[in-house]
Amino acid sequence: MTKEDYIKYVKEEELRNREPDIYDIEDAYEAGYREAVTKACELLNDFLSDYKLNGYLSSTECDFMITHFKKSMEEA
């Protein structure tokens, strides 16, 4: 069952007798995804800060890596 099929099933079958604003599976899925990407970027920044302090990477290189990671995750 694809994500779209599941969302359609939940909206049409399980939520039929409930108020529609109680559960919005798709919005919750997207919000969770965005939160996970943000947390991953924070962890990546923490990891790269050691390389910045030791002079292996510049701040520009670290910012580029984080920006590129975030952009590629948004496109996925």
C-alpha positions in Angstrom: 0.0 0.0 0.0 1.5 3.3 -1.0 1.5 6.4 1.2 -1.2 8.0 -0.9 -3.4 4.9 -0.7 -2.9 4.8 3.1 -3.8 8.5 3.5 -6.9 8.0 1.4 -7.9 5.0 3.4 -7.5 6.7 6.7 -9.3 9.9 5.6 -12.2 8.0 4.0 -12.7 5.0 6.2 -11.3 5.5 9.7 -12.1 9.2 10.1 -15.6 9.1 8.6 -17.3 9.5 12.0 -14.7 11.9 13.6 -14.1 15.6 13.2 -11.8 16.1 10.2 -9.4 18.4 12.0 -8.5 15.9 14.7 -6.3 13.8 12.4 -4.4 15.0 9.4 -2.0 12.3 8.6 -0.3 13.9 5.7 0.5 17.2 7.6 1.8 15.2 10.5 4.0 13.1 8.2 5.4 16.2 6.6 5.9 18.0 9.9 7.8 15.0 11.3 9.9 14.8 8.2 10.8 18.5 8.5 11.6 18.1 12.2 13.9 15.1 11.4 15.8 17.1 8.7 16.2 20.1 11.1 17.5 17.8 13.8 19.9 16.1 11.3 21.2 19.5 10.3 21.8 20.5 13.9 23.7 17.2 14.5 25.7 17.7 11.3 26.6 21.3 12.5 27.7 20.0 15.9 29.8 17.3 14.2 31.4 19.7 11.7 32.2 22.2 14.5 35.1 20.0 15.7 36.5 20.2 12.2 36.2 23.9 12.2 37.9 24.3 15.5 40.8 22.1 14.4 41.2 24.1 11.1 40.2 21.2 8.8 37.2 23.1 7.4 36.2 26.7 7.1 32.9 28.1 8.2 31.9 28.6 4.6 32.6 24.9 3.8 30.5 23.8 6.8 27.6 26.1 5.9 27.8 24.8 2.3 27.6 21.2 3.4 24.6 21.8 5.7 22.8 23.9 3.1 23.4 21.3 0.4 22.2 18.5 2.7 19.0 20.4 3.6 18.3 21.2 0.0 18.8 17.6 -1.1 16.5 16.3 1.7 13.7 18.8 0.6 13.9 17.5 -3.0 13.6 13.9 -1.9 
